[in-house]
């Protein structure tokens, strides 16, 4: 029973396997047929699409080819036209060249004829001169010399007068040009003209503090003088203490320290020492800033820092009441402008003008004139020799070796000669201006007078109902004469007398 069952199972398995294989093969053949059909269809579609693209490309290529042919024909026509024009121009040039050759030949022939005529004329002139010499009994040079001597004797006065006239005209033109250059330079340089003298006094809140400044047995004032190297004068002058010293830097240090002590209220030797050191550092920083500001203002960037600091020391130095640092800046600008007007070297003139008084920064510490001290300082810091040559001649201690030296000298004189720049402080300058106005107002018929341009011009307004035009001219001359007799002033003063009459009516 078991064997039978086993055989049946084996037979059933074989039959099932055969049926399954047959069914699978049948299914695969069907699927294969379907895929082949699809692939074939895709291939046909691709061929149709390719044929369409080829047709389209052929049409496009035909269009491009036709366009290229048209452009080719167009270019060929243009080239043909250009060739015809060139040929036509070539023919014209050939004709012109032929005419030029013909004219050249004619010209050469005329030149030969002219040379022949010239030779004949020279020969004839020599014959005439020889005959004249034979008749006159003297040579050509002798006749010429005798003629010139006769003319010179006859017209000697006229020649001398003409020479003097030409010389005078030349000097007038040179003077006019020089004035124009100086006026241009001064107008371009705008600085303060009236400088206040640097003060050496310290204002006090009350006179009771003078005793504290002196201290017990004078120990405070002695300590201040010892630390600063100046003399502090405490006298009966109300509200001030006078600081006296040869060195302007020391005076400024003492002034700053004393003001700080007065503000703090604690005045004693230890505090004095601390405040003096603090003031020295403060003044040193101010000196650096002053030098840097001056260099920045004149636009010179290649100076050594120590030289810039020396330049800053001039901020605390005055000459005849004029601040030396401001004077140096002004001189630099004036020298630069004059050099530009004359076609010289503006940079050399500007640097020499700025550094021309550098020796004054240490002339109280080093022996020698400020010019020689300045030369040594500039040589030490490697300043260009042309700049040193330009700065050392500003007081005529050395001969001017270049035109910039003369310009620096002129700029220095202009800066020092400005009205109100030197020898008077602001109050004195204002008093002189007021004196000018009062002098003009002292004449009859003058309504008011104004002093302008630092006293270089006075405008006088007269009463039109009392003074006519002719009398106005007389008043202007009289004012000028009185100023020349009674006043001292630099340069010239321009007097403008103005007579103005206004009539006003109202229509109602």
C-alpha positions in Angstrom: 0.0 0.0 0.0 2.8 2.3 0.9 4.8 1.5 -2.3 1.7 2.2 -4.4 1.1 5.5 -2.7 4.7 6.4 -3.3 4.6 5.5 -7.0 1.5 7.5 -7.4 3.0 10.5 -5.8 6.2 10.3 -7.9 4.1 10.0 -11.1 1.9 12.9 -10.0 5.0 15.0 -9.3 6.5 14.2 -12.8 3.2 15.0 -14.5 2.9 18.3 -12.6 6.4 19.3 -13.4 5.9 18.6 -17.1 2.7 20.5 -17.2 4.2 23.5 -15.3 7.2 23.6 -17.7 5.0 23.5 -20.7 2.7 26.3 -19.3 5.7 28.5 -18.5 7.2 28.1 -22.0 3.9 28.9 -23.5 3.6 32.1 -21.4 7.2 33.1 -22.2 6.6 32.8 -26.0 3.6 34.9 -25.8 5.4 37.7 -23.8 8.4 37.5 -26.2 6.1 38.1 -29.1 4.6 41.1 -27.5 8.0 42.7 -26.6 9.3 42.2 -30.2 6.3 43.9 -31.5 6.8 46.9 -29.2 10.5 47.1 -30.1 9.7 47.0 -33.8 7.1 49.7 -33.4 9.5 51.9 -31.5 12.1 51.4 -34.3 9.6 52.4 -36.9 8.7 55.5 -35.0 12.3 56.4 -34.5 13.0 56.1 -38.3 10.0 58.3 -39.1 11.2 60.9 -36.6 14.8 60.7 -38.0 13.5 61.2 -41.5 11.5 64.3 -40.4 14.6 65.8 -38.7 16.7 65.1 -41.8 14.2 66.8 -44.0 14.0 69.8 -41.7 17.8 70.0 -41.5 18.1 69.8 -45.3 15.6 72.7 -45.7 17.5 74.8 -43.1 20.8 73.9 -44.8 19.3 75.0 -48.2 18.2 78.3 -46.7 21.7 78.9 -45.2 23.3 78.0 -48.4 21.1 80.4 -50.4 21.7 83.2 -47.9 25.5 82.6 -48.1 25.3 82.7 -51.9 23.5 86.0 -51.7 26.0 87.5 -49.3 28.8 86.2 -51.5 27.3 87.9 -54.5 26.8 91.1 -52.5 30.4 91.1 -51.3 31.7 90.3 -54.7 29.8 93.3 -56.2 31.1 95.6 -53.4 34.7 94.4 -54.0 34.2 95.0 -57.7 33.0 98.6 -57.1 36.0 99.2 -54.8 38.4 97.9 -57.4 36.9 100.3 -60.0 37.2 103.2 -57.6 40.8 102.3 -56.8 41.6 102.1 -60.4 40.0 105.4 -61.1 42.0 107.0 -58.2 45.2 105.4 -59.4 44.7 107.0 -62.8 44.1 110.4 -61.2 47.3 110.0 -59.0 49.3 109.1 -62.1 48.1 112.2 -63.9 48.8 114.4 -60.9 52.3 112.9 -60.5 53.0 113.6 -64.1 52.0 117.2 -63.7 54.1 117.5 -60.5 57.1 116.1 -62.4 56.6 118.7 -65.1 56.3 121.5 -62.6 59.4 120.3 -60.8 61.3 120.4 -64.0 60.1 123.9 -64.7 61.0 125.0 -61.1 64.5 123.6 -61.4 65.0 125.5 -64.6 63.8 128.7 -63.0 66.1 128.1 -60.1 69.1 127.8 -62.5 68.0 131.0 -64.2 67.8 132.8 -60.9 71.2 131.6 -59.8 72.7 132.9 -63.1 71.0 136.2 -62.5 72.2 136.3 -58.9 75.8 135.6 -60.0 75.5 138.4 -62.6 74.1 140.8 -59.9 76.9 140.0 -57.5 79.5 140.5 -60.2 77.8 143.8 -61.1 77.7 144.9 -57.4 81.4 144.1 -57.0 82.2 146.2 -60.1 80.1 149.1 -58.7 81.7 148.8 -55.3 85.2 148.7 -56.8 84.4 151.8 -58.9 82.9 153.6 -55.9 86.1 152.8 -53.8 88.2 154.1 -56.7 86.2 157.3 -56.8 86.0 157.8 -53.0 89.5 156.7 -52.3 88.5 154.5 -49.3 87.5 150.9 -48.7 84.0 149.6 -47.9 84.8 149.1 -44.2 86.4 152.6 -43.9 83.3 154.2 -45.5 81.0 152.3 -43.2 83.0 153.2 -40.1 83.0 156.9 -41.2 79.3 156.9 -41.8 78.6 155.4 -38.4 80.8 157.9 -36.7 79.1 160.8 -38.4 75.6 159.4 -37.5 76.7 158.9 -33.9 78.0 162.4 -33.6 74.9 163.9 -35.1 72.4 161.9 -33.1 74.3 161.2 -29.8 71.8 163.0 -27.7 68.9 161.2 -29.3 70.6 157.9 -28.8 71.3 158.5 -25.1 67.7 159.8 -24.6 66.3 156.7 -26.3 68.6 154.4 -24.2 67.4 156.1 -21.0 63.8 155.8 -22.1 64.2 152.1 -22.8 66.0 151.5 -19.6 63.3 153.4 -17.6 60.5 151.4 -19.4 62.3 148.2 -18.6 62.6 149.0 -14.9 59.0 150.1 -14.8 57.9 146.8 -16.4 60.0 144.7 -14.0 58.8 146.7 -11.0 55.1 146.3 -12.1 55.6 142.6 -12.6 57.2 142.2 -9.2 54.4 144.1 -7.5 51.9 141.9 -9.3 53.6 138.7 -8.1 53.9 140.0 -4.6 50.3 141.1 -4.5 49.1 137.7 -5.8 51.2 135.9 -3.2 49.9 138.0 -0.3 46.3 137.7 -1.4 46.6 133.9 -1.6 48.0 133.7 1.9 45.4 134.4 4.5 46.7 134.5 8.1 46.2 136.6 11.2 48.0 139.8 10.7 48.0 141.2 14.3 49.7 138.9 16.8 49.3 139.2 20.6 52.5 139.1 22.6 52.9 135.9 24.6 52.1 136.7 28.2 54.2 135.6 31.2 51.6 136.5 33.9 49.3 134.3 35.9 45.9 135.7 37.0 45.0 135.1 40.7 41.4 134.7 42.0 42.3 137.0 45.0 45.4 138.5 46.5 45.2 136.3 49.6 46.7 133.4 47.7 50.0 135.3 47.1 51.1 134.3 50.7 50.4 130.7 50.0 52.4 130.9 46.8 55.4 132.3 48.7 55.0 129.8 51.6 56.6 129.7 55.0 60.0 131.5 54.7 59.6 131.4 50.9 59.9 127.6 50.6 57.0 127.3 48.1 58.3 130.0 45.7 61.9 128.7 46.1 60.7 125.2 45.2 58.8 126.4 42.1 61.8 128.4 40.9 64.2 125.5 41.5 62.0 123.0 39.6 61.2 125.3 36.6 64.4 127.5 36.3 62.4 130.8 36.2 61.9 133.7 38.5 58.5 134.2 40.1 57.9 137.8 41.0 55.1 138.4 43.6 54.8 142.1 44.2 52.0 144.6 45.0 50.4 144.3 41.5 46.8 143.3 42.2 45.5 140.0 40.9 48.6 138.8 39.0 52.0 137.0 39.5 54.8 137.7 37.0 56.9 134.8 35.7 60.3 135.9 34.3 62.7 133.7 32.5 64.9 133.5 29.3 63.4 130.2 28.1 59.8 130.5 26.8 59.2 126.8 27.3 60.2 127.1 31.0 58.0 130.1 31.4 55.1 128.2 30.0 55.8 125.1 32.2 55.9 127.4 35.3 52.7 129.1 34.3 50.8 125.9 33.7 52.1 124.3 36.9 51.2 127.5 39.0 47.7 127.6 37.5 47.1 124.0 38.4 48.4 124.6 42.0 46.2 127.6 42.4 43.1 125.7 41.1 43.9 122.7 43.4 44.6 124.9 46.5 47.3 122.7 47.9 50.6 124.6 47.5 53.6 122.8 49.0 57.0 121.6 47.8 56.0 118.0 47.1 52.9 119.1 45.2 54.9 121.7 43.3 57.4 119.0 42.1 54.5 116.7 40.9 52.7 119.5 39.1 55.9 120.7 37.4 56.5 117.2 36.0 52.9 117.0 34.9 53.1 120.4 33.3 56.3 119.4 31.5 54.6 116.4 30.0 51.6 118.5 29.0 53.8 121.2 27.4 55.8 118.5 25.6 52.6 117.0 24.2 51.4 120.4 23.1 54.8 121.1 21.4 54.4 117.8 19.4 50.8 118.7 18.4 51.8 122.2 17.4 54.7 120.9 15.2 52.4 118.2 13.6 49.7 120.8 13.0 52.2 123.1 11.2 53.6 120.3 9.1 50.1 119.1 8.2 49.0 122.6 7.3 51.8 123.2 4.8 51.6 119.6 3.5 55.2 118.5 4.1 55.3 114.8 5.1 59.0 113.9 5.0 60.3 115.6 8.2 61.9 113.7 11.1 59.7 113.5 14.2 62.4 115.2 16.3 62.6 118.0 13.7 58.8 118.4 13.9 59.1 118.6 17.6 61.7 121.4 17.3 59.3 123.2 14.9 56.6 122.9 17.6 58.8 124.7 20.1 58.5 127.8 18.0 54.9 128.0 19.1 56.2 129.4 22.4 58.7 131.8 20.8 58.0 135.3 19.7 60.0 137.8 17.6 59.1 141.5 18.1 55.7 140.3 19.3 55.1 138.0 16.3 54.6 134.2 16.9 57.5 132.5 15.2 55.7 129.3 14.3 52.8 131.3 12.6 55.4 133.5 11.0 57.2 130.4 9.6 54.0 128.9 8.2 53.1 132.2 6.6 56.6 132.5 5.1 56.3 129.0 3.7 53.0 129.8 1.9 54.3 133.1 0.6 57.5 131.6 -0.7 55.6 128.7 -2.4 53.2 131.1 -4.1 56.1 133.4 -5.3 58.0 130.3 -6.6 54.9 129.2 -8.5 54.4 132.6 -10.0 58.0 132.8 -11.2 58.4 129.2 -12.4 60.8 128.2 -9.7 60.6 125.1 -7.4 57.6 125.6 -5.1 58.4 122.6 -2.9 61.9 123.7 -2.2 60.8 127.3 -1.4 58.0 126.1 0.9 60.2 123.8 2.9 62.9 126.4 3.2 60.3 129.0 4.3 58.9 126.7 7.0 62.4 125.8 8.4 64.1 129.2 8.0 63.8 130.1 11.7 64.2 126.5 13.1 67.4 127.7 14.9 65.3 129.9 17.2 63.9 126.9 18.9 67.3 126.3 20.7 69.2 129.5 20.2 69.1 130.2 23.9 70.7 126.8 24.6 73.3 126.6 21.8 75.9 129.3 20.9 75.7 130.9 17.5 73.2 132.8 15.4 69.9 131.2 14.7 70.8 130.8 11.0 74.0 128.8 11.8 72.2 126.8 14.4 69.4 126.0 11.9 71.9 124.9 9.3 73.5 122.5 11.7 70.1 121.1 12.7 69.0 120.6 9.1 72.3 118.9 8.2 71.9 116.6 11.2 68.4 115.5 10.0 69.4 115.0 6.4 67.5 117.9 4.8 68.3 118.5 1.1 71.2 120.9 0.5 69.1 123.0 -1.9 66.7 123.7 1.0 69.5 124.6 3.4 71.0 126.9 0.7 67.6 128.6 0.4 66.9 129.1 4.1 70.4 130.3 5.2 70.2 133.5 3.1 67.0 135.0 4.6 69.1 137.5 6.7 71.7 138.0 4.0 74.3 136.2 6.2 75.2 134.1 3.2 74.9 134.9 -0.6 71.9 133.5 -2.3 72.8 130.5 -4.4 69.4 129.9 -6.0 66.3 131.8 -6.8 64.4 130.1 -4.0 66.8 131.7 -1.5 65.7 135.2 -2.7 62.1 134.2 -2.6 62.4 133.0 1.0 64.1 136.3 1.9 61.3 138.2 0.3 58.6 136.1 2.0 60.2 136.6 5.4 60.3 140.3 4.9 56.6 140.4 3.7 55.5 138.4 6.7 57.3 140.6 9.1 56.2 143.8 7.4 52.5 143.1 7.5 50.6 145.9 9.3 50.1 144.7 12.8 52.4 141.8 12.5 55.3 143.1 14.6 56.4 145.7 17.2 52.9 146.3 18.4 50.2 144.3 20.1 46.6 144.2 19.4 45.7 147.3 21.5 48.5 149.4 19.9 47.3 148.3 16.5 43.7 149.3 17.2 44.9 152.6 18.6 46.8 153.3 15.4 43.6 152.5 13.3 41.6 154.8 15.5 44.2 157.6 15.1 43.9 157.2 11.3 40.1 157.7 11.5 40.3 160.6 13.9 42.9 162.4 11.6 40.6 162.0 8.6 37.5 163.2 10.6 39.4 166.4 11.7 38.8 168.1 8.3 35.7 170.2 7.8 33.0 168.6 5.7 34.0 165.1 6.6 31.0 163.1 7.8 32.8 159.9 8.9 35.9 157.8 8.1 36.7 154.1 8.2 40.1 152.5 8.4 40.2 149.2 6.5 42.6 146.4 5.5 44.7 146.7 8.6 45.2 150.4 8.1 46.3 150.3 4.5 43.2 152.1 3.3 41.0 154.9 4.7 37.6 155.6 3.3 36.4 159.1 4.0 32.7 160.1 3.5 32.1 163.8 3.0 28.9 165.8 3.2 27.7 166.3 -0.4 25.9 169.6 0.4 29.1 171.2 1.7 31.9 169.6 -0.4 32.0 169.6 -4.2 34.1 167.3 -6.4 37.0 169.7 -6.6 37.1 170.2 -2.9 37.0 166.3 -2.4 40.3 166.0 -4.3 41.8 168.7 -2.2 40.7 167.0 1.0 42.2 163.7 -0.1 45.6 165.4 -0.8 45.4 167.3 2.5 44.7 164.1 4.5 47.6 162.3 2.8 50.0 165.2 3.6 48.9 165.3 7.2 49.4 161.6 7.6 52.9 161.8 6.1 53.9 164.6 8.6 52.2 163.4 11.8 52.2 159.6 11.6 54.6 156.7 11.1 53.4 153.6 9.3 54.8 150.8 7.1 54.1 150.8 3.4 51.4 153.0 1.8 48.0 154.2 2.9 45.3 154.6 0.3 42.8 157.5 0.9 39.5 157.2 -0.8 37.2 160.2 -0.5 33.6 159.4 -1.3 31.0 162.0 -2.1 27.5 160.6 -2.5 24.3 162.5 -2.7 20.9 160.7 -2.5 17.5 162.3 -3.1 14.4 160.5 -2.0 10.8 161.4 -2.7 7.5 159.6 -2.1 4.6 159.5 -4.5 1.3 159.4 -2.6 
